[in-house]
Amino acid sequence: MTTGAFPLPAITHAAVAALTAVLTLASAPAHAVGRLADITIVDRDTGATLPVHYAKGEYWVAGRPGARYAVTVHNRSGERLLAVPSVDGVNVLSGETAAWDQRGYVFSPYERYQITGWRKSSSEVAAFEFSSIANSYAGRTGRPANVGVIGVALFREQQPVAVPSITPEPYRQRREARDSAELQRSMPSAGALPPPPASPAAAASAAPAPAAEADSSAAAPSALSERSANSVAKSMPAPSPRLGTAHGQRETSVVSHTTFTRLQDQPNEVISIRYDSRANLVASGVIREQPARAPSPRAFPQSDNVSYVPDPN
């Protein structure tokens, strides 16, 4: 009998490779956030989609100082969506401190679009660019409290109500019903006396006040809660200056105007993504890097090296 090592079956190697691939995918960071729409952050200088890390109950991406970036929105639903975007607590279309009831972008079913900057007109934007807080648009306009967060509030559309069709009655039936009603009105019941005429003062008090009713029905605009603002402004240790978003160079970006009726006042979904430099995210524990392994001693260091023809002097 011959003893020794036997090769493993091919199925075992395949199973190990498949298990390794599954574990690698499970540990890899995601790229998109959202349910109604996929929200991703793209480095426009490299074209890479920034990995999304989940830590401390929030989503994070690492930006490069000086790099231009875009917020990509991909409508996953079969209906139109309204996306109200904010960067550093500022509405990117109007420049106002962000609130849910402000203007946004309307997306057709399954449409994908990149929001590349601060909207300056219907044909131009100022590019989003990772920068220091001092040079950020929010910082330069006196609103640095919410620097470091990208938000998208998503609204579903209210569908038009179908008006039921009414089948007209034949002319003869309408005439008979009208004659019967007039006959009943002309025959008062026995013992019934007409009511006394109302006084002018009583009539005035009973009259409706449409102006006051219209004023009381005006809805007050909603705003971001103080609790959300405080959670966004949460501090963390930073070995390097924190990142913000600058008001970059102007670029061509053409949009058109349309109408959109929201299904409800509150957003159907709110997506929030925090950002900072990679060094700061590593220092705060958001990104966990594997420590570098020291090289192991080799029994034949010269034999392990594959040598090729060196360049001449």
QUIMODA-V216188 format. One line per field, one symbol per residue. psi: psi as a letter, one per 20 degrees, with the letter a starting at -180 (. if undefined). Layout:
BEGIN
psi = ???
END
This chain:
BEGIN
psi = ppqapqqqqhhggggggggggghghhiqqrhqpqghqppqppohhijqppqppoqkjrqqqpqppiqqrqoppooirkrqqpooqqpkjppihijqpqqhjaqappprpjqpqpoiapphaijqrpqppparhhjqgggijkmihkpjqpqppppqqpqqpppqqpoqqqhggggghghghhghhinqqpipqqqqqqqhghhhhiqqnhghhhgiipppqqrpqhgghhhhjpqqpoirpqqaprnaqqqpoprrqrqpoqhrhqqhppppoqqaqhghhghijgpoqpqppqpqqqhmhhhhppqrprqq.
END
